[in-house]
C-alpha cells in the first residue's frame, strides 16, 4: 500500500490545473446506460472511482474506452444484464448511480444494497422511494435492491430526508424519469452543481428538464436519448482543497479552470478567516493571510459549506488565532480525521456532530492513517504545514478522488513523495 512522506514548511506558489469533477463524471458515465449511440466525455479525471465505474458499466454492457488521458468514449452494446453486484458496489458507493438509468431504460435494476462506510451509515431509502413513486415495484433479494416496472409514469416526488436533499438520489430519479411517461416533478431536489451538470448532459442528449440547480426539477419524459460530446465541470472539491493548501502554507496559488461560482460558501469562509480570494480570467487566485481568524462553520447542502471540505478547512482552523466551531450537518460521524490531527498536535474536541477547535501555533509531523477520501486530504494538508515529516498511510483513499495530487503539489513547491509502504 502506497504512503506519502511529506516534509512540512514549504510555501506553495504557482499554478495548479483543476481537473474534472469526480462526482459529476460518475453519474454522467452511468447516464450512458440511457443512450442510443456513442458518447464522448471530456474532462473526466483519471481516478480509481472512475475506473471502477467503467468496470461496472462494462459488466452492464457498455463499451467504455479511455481514448485520451481525460477523454472517455462510451457506447451501449448489450442490454441484457441489469445487475450491479456486491463485489463492485461494496468498493464504491457511487455504483448506486446505475439504479436510475437501469430502471429507466431496461425497466429492471438489481443493485447490491451499499453498506455503511467510514463517513457514516448512508442509507438509500430516498432512492428507492423515488423509484417507487415512478411506479416501480421494490423487493430486497439476497442483499440486492430489485426494482421492476412494466412502465414508469411521472408524478410529484418529494426527495427530502432527515438531513435534507440527497445528491445521488436526485440524480437517480432524474435518470429514471427522463424516459418515463408524462411529467415528473422532483421536490427538495439537491441543488449541487454536479446534479445540474448531469441535467445539462441529459438535455444535450435530448431530455426535457427544467429547474435543475434549484430544489424543484421538472422532467418531461421523452421516447429516446442520443449520445453526445460533453465536457464535465471542474472539481470544486479539488479546487477547495488547493485553496486551503495555499492559505495554510502562507502561499499563493492560481487554480486554473476552477469556478468561483461553485465555491461561494467556501470563498466566504476563507475571506472571513482572512484569506485573499479573487476570481481571475482563468480561475481563482488564493493568497494566504498573515493571521488566521477563528470561525464558526456548519456544513450544509449546496449552496452551503460542503461536507466534502469539512476535514480540509478543519486543518486551517486548527492553526487559527483563537477557538473555532465546526458542525457537520450532513454526516454527523464524519470526524475520523480528528484523532489523527490531534496526533499532529491539533487541539480538537468532538461533542456530538460538532468539534471545538482550539487554535495552536503549529502542527508537528507524525505517522497518520487515512480513513476516507476527504479525511486523507486533510492529513496531507496537515503534513504540508507540520514541522518535520508526516507519513500518511493508506493513500489509496486519496487516489479515489484526487488525480496525481502529489505531482500537483510538488509542482508548486511541496515536499511530498509517494513510496511503497509495508
Ligand atoms: N440520505 C438519506 N437517505 C438516502 C440518501 C441520503 O437519509 O436515501 C442522507 C445521507 O445519509 C446524508 C444526506 O442524506 O446524511 C446527504 O447524502 P447524499 O445522498 O446527498 O450523499 P450521496 O449522494 O451518497 C454525494 C457525494 C458525496 C458527498 C455527498 C454530500 C457522489 C458520488 N457522492 O453522496 O461525496 O459527500 O453527496 O454532498 O456524488 C466524496 O466525494 O468524498 C463524497 C463522499
Boltz pocket constraint, residues with backbone or C-beta under 6 A from the ligand:
constraints:
  - pocket:
      binder: B
      contacts: [[A, 22], [A, 23], [A, 24], [A, 26], [A, 93], [A, 94], [A, 121], [A, 122], [A, 123], [A, 124], [A, 125], [A, 126], [A, 127], [A, 161], [A, 162], [A, 163], [A, 164], [A, 165], [A, 166], [A, 167], [A, 168], [A, 169], [A, 190], [A, 194], [A, 307], [A, 308], [A, 329], [A, 330], [A, 331], [A, 373], [A, 374], [A, 401]]
      max_distance: 6.0
